[in-house]
Every structure is written in C-alpha cells, then in structure tokens.
Amino acid sequence: MKGKLIVLEGPDGSGTTTHSNLLAKNLKKSGYKVLLTAEPTDGPIGRFIRNQLKKNKIESPSALQLLFCADRAWHLEKVIKPALAAGKTVISDRYVISTLVYGEALGLDPEWLLKINTPFVEPDVLFVALPPLRFCLERIRKREQLDIFENTNFQKKIYDLYEKITVEDPLVHMIDTSGEVNKVAGNVFEKVSVTGTSCPGLSQYPGHDVPVTEI
C-alpha cells in the first residue's frame, strides 16, 4: 500500500518543527511506519540554500526560489517517493507552500511561483501552523542565530500570506499553536486520524472561497 504525505507549514516561529516531530512520534506509537523530513533538505542543494540564508543579502530572489525547487525535486526523488512506495507515512516540515509564500513576500510573481511548483507531488494532508503573530516573533527573538528572513517586517508579510491561504484554501487545516504544546499535538494527531491521512491535498494557490477547517 502506498504511503501518505503530510506537510506542516507556517511562518518562522510557528512551531512547524516541534509539531512535525510530535506528530511523527504519535503516529509511530500508533503503529505507523513514519519518515520525518524537512525542507530545505540536508542534501547538497539544501545545504547550499541554508548557507545562503545565513548571508545578509539575497542576491537574486528568483534564483533562490529555483534552488528551493531543485532541492524539492531531489527531495522527492531521493527521499519522499521511495518512502511512499514503501508504504510509509512521510511528514515534511515545509514543502511547496513555503516557496509560494516566501517567494511572493520577496516580490516575485505568484503565478510564476505556482507554475514552477506545479510538477511536484501534492500532499495528502496539509497543515498550516498559525498562532498569533506575536507568538511567532517572541519565539524568533529567543533564537541564538537568525537567518535573513527572520526579521519583524518580513515576518509580518509572511504571516499575512499564510493567513490568506488558511482563509482561501478549503484543503488547509489551520492549527493555532499558541496553546499547550501537548494539547495542540493531540489535536493534530486526532485530525490526521479522522482524515485517515487521505485529505485531497494541496489545492491551487491562491485558493478558493470556502472557509478552512480550524483545529
């Protein structure tokens, strides 16, 4: 049986990494075979991207997003698709939506961003972690090292774009991660269990007019 792809998205400081880890842990306890992964990856292109994000300036936003897409293609070929074929549940901390959101916040054409991401496999379940903005900013301030995206003005743009997606796309499950972490994790696990990891997946961005499911 083919596995399922679950993606957690959200602004910096929203808790995507924490809740990706907790969801993987809870699914494993329930007997699922789970692969936990993230973007940018630890592959050669992903490592290059991480180094670029440590710099003080992005020389070419379009080139950066093409690098993210190249890393995603590597990710799918080398990691995600083999795991899905083996029947595993794959949980990815960030995926296509990150490119759409961060690229648009950098001033790139949303239609072009969508076009270059169209070939990629759609997730079966898509979560967006979206606590109040102040929680994200407080968490970012506690980090020892910040990347080029982790400044207040840019994060406000990012937050607004993620919020827009949760309003416009009916296939997104919005998570308010400002609550007690284990309770939020339980809600995420429950939503995955209810959907049977068979949510229709990622719809076309910028989305539709049907309200999002909130948990």
Secondary structure as a PSIPRED ss2 file (coil, helix, strand):
# PSIPRED VFORMAT (PSIPRED V4.0)

   1 M C   1.000  0.000  0.000
   2 K C   1.000  0.000  0.000
   3 G C   1.000  0.000  0.000
   4 K C   1.000  0.000  0.000
   5 L E   0.000  0.000  1.000
   6 I E   0.000  0.000  1.000
   7 V E   0.000  0.000  1.000
   8 L E   0.000  0.000  1.000
   9 E E   0.000  0.000  1.000
  10 G C   1.000  0.000  0.000
  11 P C   1.000  0.000  0.000
  12 D C   1.000  0.000  0.000
  13 G C   1.000  0.000  0.000
  14 S C   1.000  0.000  0.000
  15 G C   1.000  0.000  0.000
  16 T H   0.000  1.000  0.000
  17 T H   0.000  1.000  0.000
  18 T H   0.000  1.000  0.000
  19 H H   0.000  1.000  0.000
  20 S H   0.000  1.000  0.000
  21 N H   0.000  1.000  0.000
  22 L H   0.000  1.000  0.000
  23 L H   0.000  1.000  0.000
  24 A H   0.000  1.000  0.000
  25 K H   0.000  1.000  0.000
  26 N H   0.000  1.000  0.000
  27 L H   0.000  1.000  0.000
  28 K H   0.000  1.000  0.000
  29 K H   0.000  1.000  0.000
  30 S C   1.000  0.000  0.000
  31 G C   1.000  0.000  0.000
  32 Y C   1.000  0.000  0.000
  33 K C   1.000  0.000  0.000
  34 V E   0.000  0.000  1.000
  35 L E   0.000  0.000  1.000
  36 L E   0.000  0.000  1.000
  37 T E   0.000  0.000  1.000
  38 A E   0.000  0.000  1.000
  39 E C   1.000  0.000  0.000
  40 P C   1.000  0.000  0.000
  41 T C   1.000  0.000  0.000
  42 D C   1.000  0.000  0.000
  43 G C   1.000  0.000  0.000
  44 P H   0.000  1.000  0.000
  45 I H   0.000  1.000  0.000
  46 G H   0.000  1.000  0.000
  47 R H   0.000  1.000  0.000
  48 F H   0.000  1.000  0.000
  49 I H   0.000  1.000  0.000
  50 R H   0.000  1.000  0.000
  51 N H   0.000  1.000  0.000
  52 Q H   0.000  1.000  0.000
  53 L H   0.000  1.000  0.000
  54 K C   1.000  0.000  0.000
  55 K C   1.000  0.000  0.000
  56 N C   1.000  0.000  0.000
  57 K C   1.000  0.000  0.000
  58 I C   1.000  0.000  0.000
  59 E C   1.000  0.000  0.000
  60 S C   1.000  0.000  0.000
  61 P H   0.000  1.000  0.000
  62 S H   0.000  1.000  0.000
  63 A H   0.000  1.000  0.000
  64 L H   0.000  1.000  0.000
  65 Q H   0.000  1.000  0.000
  66 L H   0.000  1.000  0.000
  67 L H   0.000  1.000  0.000
  68 F H   0.000  1.000  0.000
  69 C H   0.000  1.000  0.000
  70 A H   0.000  1.000  0.000
  71 D H   0.000  1.000  0.000
  72 R H   0.000  1.000  0.000
  73 A H   0.000  1.000  0.000
  74 W H   0.000  1.000  0.000
  75 H H   0.000  1.000  0.000
  76 L H   0.000  1.000  0.000
  77 E H   0.000  1.000  0.000
  78 K H   0.000  1.000  0.000
  79 V H   0.000  1.000  0.000
  80 I H   0.000  1.000  0.000
  81 K H   0.000  1.000  0.000
  82 P H   0.000  1.000  0.000
  83 A H   0.000  1.000  0.000
  84 L H   0.000  1.000  0.000
  85 A H   0.000  1.000  0.000
  86 A C   1.000  0.000  0.000
  87 G C   1.000  0.000  0.000
  88 K C   1.000  0.000  0.000
  89 T E   0.000  0.000  1.000
  90 V E   0.000  0.000  1.000
  91 I E   0.000  0.000  1.000
  92 S E   0.000  0.000  1.000
  93 D E   0.000  0.000  1.000
  94 R C   1.000  0.000  0.000
  95 Y C   1.000  0.000  0.000
  96 V H   0.000  1.000  0.000
  97 I H   0.000  1.000  0.000
  98 S H   0.000  1.000  0.000
  99 T H   0.000  1.000  0.000
 100 L H   0.000  1.000  0.000
 101 V H   0.000  1.000  0.000
 102 Y H   0.000  1.000  0.000
 103 G H   0.000  1.000  0.000
 104 E H   0.000  1.000  0.000
 105 A H   0.000  1.000  0.000
 106 L C   1.000  0.000  0.000
 107 G C   1.000  0.000  0.000
 108 L C   1.000  0.000  0.000
 109 D C   1.000  0.000  0.000
 110 P H   0.000  1.000  0.000
 111 E H   0.000  1.000  0.000
 112 W H   0.000  1.000  0.000
 113 L H   0.000  1.000  0.000
 114 L H   0.000  1.000  0.000
 115 K H   0.000  1.000  0.000
 116 I H   0.000  1.000  0.000
 117 N H   0.000  1.000  0.000
 118 T C   1.000  0.000  0.000
 119 P C   1.000  0.000  0.000
 120 F C   1.000  0.000  0.000
 121 V C   1.000  0.000  0.000
 122 E C   1.000  0.000  0.000
 123 P C   1.000  0.000  0.000
 124 D C   1.000  0.000  0.000
 125 V E   0.000  0.000  1.000
 126 L E   0.000  0.000  1.000
 127 F E   0.000  0.000  1.000
 128 V E   0.000  0.000  1.000
 129 A E   0.000  0.000  1.000
 130 L C   1.000  0.000  0.000
 131 P C   1.000  0.000  0.000
 132 P C   1.000  0.000  0.000
 133 L H   0.000  1.000  0.000
 134 R H   0.000  1.000  0.000
 135 F H   0.000  1.000  0.000
 136 C H   0.000  1.000  0.000
 137 L H   0.000  1.000  0.000
 138 E H   0.000  1.000  0.000
 139 R H   0.000  1.000  0.000
 140 I H   0.000  1.000  0.000
 141 R H   0.000  1.000  0.000
 142 K C   1.000  0.000  0.000
 143 R C   1.000  0.000  0.000
 144 E C   1.000  0.000  0.000
 145 Q C   1.000  0.000  0.000
 146 L C   1.000  0.000  0.000
 147 D C   1.000  0.000  0.000
 148 I C   1.000  0.000  0.000
 149 F C   1.000  0.000  0.000
 150 E C   1.000  0.000  0.000
 151 N C   1.000  0.000  0.000
 152 T H   0.000  1.000  0.000
 153 N H   0.000  1.000  0.000
 154 F H   0.000  1.000  0.000
 155 Q H   0.000  1.000  0.000
 156 K H   0.000  1.000  0.000
 157 K H   0.000  1.000  0.000
 158 I H   0.000  1.000  0.000
 159 Y H   0.000  1.000  0.000
 160 D H   0.000  1.000  0.000
 161 L H   0.000  1.000  0.000
 162 Y H   0.000  1.000  0.000
 163 E H   0.000  1.000  0.000
 164 K H   0.000  1.000  0.000
 165 I H   0.000  1.000  0.000
 166 T H   0.000  1.000  0.000
 167 V H   0.000  1.000  0.000
 168 E H   0.000  1.000  0.000
 169 D C   1.000  0.000  0.000
 170 P C   1.000  0.000  0.000
 171 L C   1.000  0.000  0.000
 172 V E   0.000  0.000  1.000
 173 H E   0.000  0.000  1.000
 174 M E   0.000  0.000  1.000
 175 I E   0.000  0.000  1.000
 176 D C   1.000  0.000  0.000
 177 T C   1.000  0.000  0.000
 178 S C   1.000  0.000  0.000
 179 G C   1.000  0.000  0.000
 180 E C   1.000  0.000  0.000
 181 V H   0.000  1.000  0.000
 182 N H   0.000  1.000  0.000
 183 K H   0.000  1.000  0.000
 184 V H   0.000  1.000  0.000
 185 A H   0.000  1.000  0.000
 186 G H   0.000  1.000  0.000
 187 N H   0.000  1.000  0.000
 188 V H   0.000  1.000  0.000
 189 F H   0.000  1.000  0.000
 190 E H   0.000  1.000  0.000
 191 K H   0.000  1.000  0.000
 192 V H   0.000  1.000  0.000
 193 S H   0.000  1.000  0.000
 194 V H   0.000  1.000  0.000
 195 T H   0.000  1.000  0.000
 196 G C   1.000  0.000  0.000
 197 T C   1.000  0.000  0.000
 198 S C   1.000  0.000  0.000
 199 C C   1.000  0.000  0.000
 200 P C   1.000  0.000  0.000
 201 G C   1.000  0.000  0.000
 202 L C   1.000  0.000  0.000
 203 S C   1.000  0.000  0.000
 204 Q C   1.000  0.000  0.000
 205 Y C   1.000  0.000  0.000
 206 P C   1.000  0.000  0.000
 207 G C   1.000  0.000  0.000
 208 H C   1.000  0.000  0.000
 209 D C   1.000  0.000  0.000
 210 V C   1.000  0.000  0.000
 211 P C   1.000  0.000  0.000
 212 V C   1.000  0.000  0.000
 213 T E   0.000  0.000  1.000
 214 E E   0.000  0.000  1.000
 215 I C   1.000  0.000  0.000
